[in-house]
Amino acid sequence: MLNGASIMADTKHAPFAGYSPDMDARSHEATYGGFIRFVEITTVVVICLVLTLAVGGIKHAWLTSIFGVILALASGAVGAMSPSVGVKAPATVAILLLLALIFY
C-alpha cells in the first residue's frame, strides 16, 4: 500500500515524458542554456584569476596581476551580457595572461 509521499515520488507513471501540459519545456531549455553559458564564462574567469595569481607570484608583477584581475572581471561581465561574445572575451584575457606568464 502506497502512502501519499511515495505516490508523489513515483515517476514511472508520469504522462508526457515527465512534462505536464502546465510546464513550459522551451522555458526550461532556455534556462538550462543560460546556466551552461554562465558556468562556461565563470570557469574561464576563474582560470584568468588563477593566471593572475601566477603572474604576481611567479614573476612578481603584481601591477600586471591587478590589471589582469580587472580585465578578467570586466570581460566576464561583457561575456555574460552579450550572448554573441560569450566566453570569447574572458578567453582572450586568459591567453594574454598566459603570454604574460611565459614572456614576462
TADAKA-V103281 format. One record per backbone hydrogen bond with DSSP energy under -1.0 kcal/mol. CO is the residue of the C=O (numbers start at 1). NH is the residue of the N-H. Records with the same first field share a line. If there is no record, write none. Layout:
CO: NH + NH
//
This chain:
3: 7
4: 8
5: 9
11: 14
16: 19
20: 23
24: 28
25: 29
26: 30
27: 31
28: 32
29: 33
30: 34
31: 35
32: 36
33: 37
34: 38
35: 39
36: 40
37: 41
38: 42
39: 43
40: 44
41: 45
42: 46
43: 47
44: 48
45: 49
46: 50
47: 51
48: 52
49: 53
50: 54
51: 55
52: 56
53: 57
54: 58
55: 59 + 61
61: 65
62: 66
63: 67
64: 68
65: 69
66: 70
67: 71
68: 72
69: 73
70: 74
71: 75
72: 76
73: 77
74: 78
75: 79
76: 80
77: 81
78: 82
82: 86
85: 88
87: 91
88: 92
89: 93
90: 94
91: 95
92: 96
93: 97
94: 98
95: 99
96: 100
97: 101
98: 102
99: 103
100: 104
//
